[in-house]
Amino acid sequence: MKKNGFTLVELLGVVIVIVGLSLIVFPLIINGFKKNKKEISSVTKTLIEDATVTYMDENPNMYEKVEGNVYCVSLSQVVNSGNLASPLEDPSTGNEIPISHKVKVTIENRQYIPVYIADSNCTESRS
């Protein structure tokens, strides 16, 4: 007599393998989502940095000098100048970006090199 189907042991083995794989994969996926929600999207960063460069072109010497050729521009200055709309919201996460954040800009060879900084002290985090 020929049996059709799987035995209980075979089904139990498949279930154990699937559970084992899910225990490995799901935490990696969830951690990836959490990390992405904390960071603003690269498109939003580019928009903020471009608006800051435009602000600096239009308003020379109206921004804080940190050291040497490094300057700090707060998002509130850029918003008040009309180069960015308030409230600032990151479309990828839906989170509002505080206008107390700053953009650190280095000027080299008459070119602006902006870096978005997610704090109000104009210091880059080492994380």
SVG drawing of the C-alpha trace seen along z (x, -y; Angstrom):
<svg xmlns="http://www.w3.org/2000/svg" viewBox="-2 -89 43 91">
<polyline fill="none" stroke="black" stroke-width="0.4" points="0.0,0.0 1.4,-3.4 1.0,-6.4 0.2,-9.8 1.2,-12.9 3.7,-13.6 4.2,-12.0 3.8,-14.0 7.6,-13.9 8.3,-15.4 5.8,-18.2 7.2,-18.9 10.7,-19.1 9.6,-21.7 7.8,-23.8 11.0,-23.8 13.2,-24.9 10.8,-27.7 10.6,-28.9 14.4,-28.8 14.9,-30.9 12.3,-33.4 14.0,-33.8 17.2,-34.8 15.6,-37.0 12.9,-38.9 15.1,-40.8 17.4,-41.9 14.4,-43.3 12.9,-45.0 16.3,-46.6 16.6,-47.9 13.2,-49.6 14.0,-51.2 17.3,-52.6 15.6,-54.0 12.9,-55.7 15.5,-57.5 17.4,-58.9 15.9,-61.4 16.0,-60.4 18.8,-61.4 16.5,-63.4 15.4,-65.5 19.0,-66.0 19.9,-67.1 16.9,-69.6 18.0,-71.0 21.7,-71.3 20.8,-72.9 18.5,-75.5 21.3,-76.2 23.8,-76.9 21.2,-79.2 20.7,-81.0 24.5,-81.5 24.8,-82.8 22.0,-85.3 23.1,-86.3 26.9,-86.5 28.3,-86.9 24.9,-86.3 25.8,-82.9 27.9,-81.6 31.5,-80.9 32.7,-77.8 36.4,-77.7 38.6,-78.5 36.4,-78.0 33.6,-76.1 30.3,-77.8 27.0,-76.8 23.5,-77.8 20.4,-76.9 17.4,-75.7 15.4,-78.5 17.5,-81.0 17.0,-79.2 13.2,-78.9 13.0,-82.6 14.7,-83.6 12.1,-81.8 14.4,-79.1 12.6,-76.3 9.0,-75.9 8.0,-75.3 7.1,-72.9 9.9,-70.7 8.7,-67.1 10.6,-64.1 8.2,-62.4 9.8,-59.0 9.3,-58.8 6.5,-61.4 8.5,-62.9 8.8,-66.7 12.4,-68.0 13.1,-70.6 14.2,-73.9 16.7,-74.1 18.9,-71.6 21.8,-73.1 23.8,-72.6 27.6,-72.6 29.1,-74.1 32.8,-74.0 33.9,-76.4 36.8,-75.2 37.9,-76.8 34.7,-79.0 32.5,-75.9 30.1,-75.1 30.3,-71.6 27.2,-71.2 26.6,-68.5 23.2,-68.2 23.6,-68.0 20.7,-66.6 21.3,-68.7 21.4,-72.4 25.1,-72.5 26.5,-72.0 28.5,-69.0 28.6,-65.7 27.8,-62.6 30.3,-59.8 27.7,-57.0"/>
</svg>
